[in-house]
Amino acid sequence: MRQTRHAITLTEVVLSIPLIGLVMVGAMTSTGAVLRTWNDARDNQQALSLAQQLMAEVLQQPYKEAGSTSIGVETGEPGGTRLLWDDVDDYHGWSGSPPKSKSNTPLTGYTGWTRAVSVRYASLANPAQNSGSDEGLKRIVVTVTDPAGAATTLTAYRSRGGAMEQPPAVDATVEGYLSHELQLGTERMYNGAALPNAAE
């Protein structure tokens, strides 16, 4: 009796090579898409964190400086450093790249990133609209742009009679933002959160 052997023929091998190639291309494409999505999510989170940190810094300032009638840095205040700014609208028109702390220390790991602030008088009837004069409401817009050019925008409003304008009964320090830095090897990541510690 004759025994038959079961084996792969040359034809089967030749036909399976393109099939395996297609499967590998699909797997690599999926892996690439996952990595791009992960990088985009990381960049979005970093941009939001940078915007929140700067917005918290702006919102801690008083609504306006006594005697000031315009938006922007007042005469006699330095325009380049945020450390000496003393009201919300001093930040109007400010832009910095790479991002820096309030004390002008560069935040590592953010080469190519830009932060910018715009402060405008807002209409009480429609806060999304600009007002030609001070109606007691300012719209603050912080824009963070990553190295690829994607912009993240955060908008907040500050009113003349808001809770942050009321003097505390005792001396106090109000913290509006808590941040942390995580370093793994040479990679650094900053994150934080605005603290809801103002009266409602």
C-alpha positions, 0 to 999 in steps of 0.5 A, spaced: 500 500 500 502 506 498 502 512 503 501 519 501 504 525 504 501 531 506 505 537 504 505 544 502 506 545 495 510 551 492 504 554 489 500 554 496 507 558 498 507 563 493 499 564 494 500 565 501 506 570 501 501 576 498 496 574 503 501 574 509 504 581 506 497 584 506 495 582 513 502 585 516 500 591 512 494 592 515 497 590 522 502 596 521 497 601 519 493 599 525 499 600 530 501 607 526 494 609 527 494 607 535 500 611 536 498 617 532 492 617 536 496 616 543 500 622 541 495 627 539 491 625 546 498 627 549 499 633 546 491 635 547 492 634 554 499 638 555 495 644 551 489 644 556 494 643 562 498 649 559 492 653 558 489 652 565 495 653 568 495 660 565 488 662 565 488 660 573 494 665 573 490 670 570 484 669 574 487 670 580 489 678 579 484 683 580 479 685 575 482 692 574 487 697 577 485 703 580 485 709 575 486 704 569 481 706 563 484 701 558 486 694 557 493 692 557 499 694 561 499 700 564 504 706 564 510 704 568 509 696 568 514 692 565 511 689 559 515 682 558 515 679 565 508 677 568 511 677 575 509 684 576 502 684 573 497 686 578 490 686 574 487 681 569 488 686 563 495 686 564 495 680 560 492 682 554 496 681 548 502 677 551 505 671 548 510 667 550 514 661 546 516 656 549 512 657 555 514 660 562 512 660 569 510 666 572 517 668 574 520 667 567 523 660 568 522 656 561 518 650 562 522 644 560 519 639 554 515 645 551 520 647 545 516 650 539 509 651 544 506 658 544 501 661 549 498 667 548 492 671 552 487 676 549 483 680 554 477 684 551 471 688 554 465 683 554 457 685 553 453 683 559 447 682 554 451 677 550 458 675 553 460 672 547 460 679 543 465 685 545 463 691 548 466 698 546 466 700 554 467 697 560 460 694 562 463 690 568 465 684 564 472 681 561 472 675 557 479 672 557 482 667 552 488 663 552 490 660 546 496 654 546 499 652 540 503 646 539 509 645 535 504 642 529 500 648 529 494 645 533 491 650 537 487 649 544 483 655 546 480 656 553 475 662 555 473 665 562 470 671 564 471 675 570 466 680 573 467 687 576 463 684 582 466 677 582 468 673 589 475 674 587 474 682 588 472 681 595 477 682 600 478 676 605 476 677 612 483 675 614 490 675 611 489 669 606 493 666 600 488 663 595 491 658 590 487 657 584 491 652 580 495 646 583 500 643 578 505 637 578 511 635 573 513 628 572 519 626 569 521 619 566 528 619 563 529 625 559 521 626 558 517 631 562 510 632 563 506 637 566 499 637 569 495 640 573 488 642 575 484 649 577 482 649 584 474 650 585 476 654 592 472 661 590 465 662 593 459 661 589 
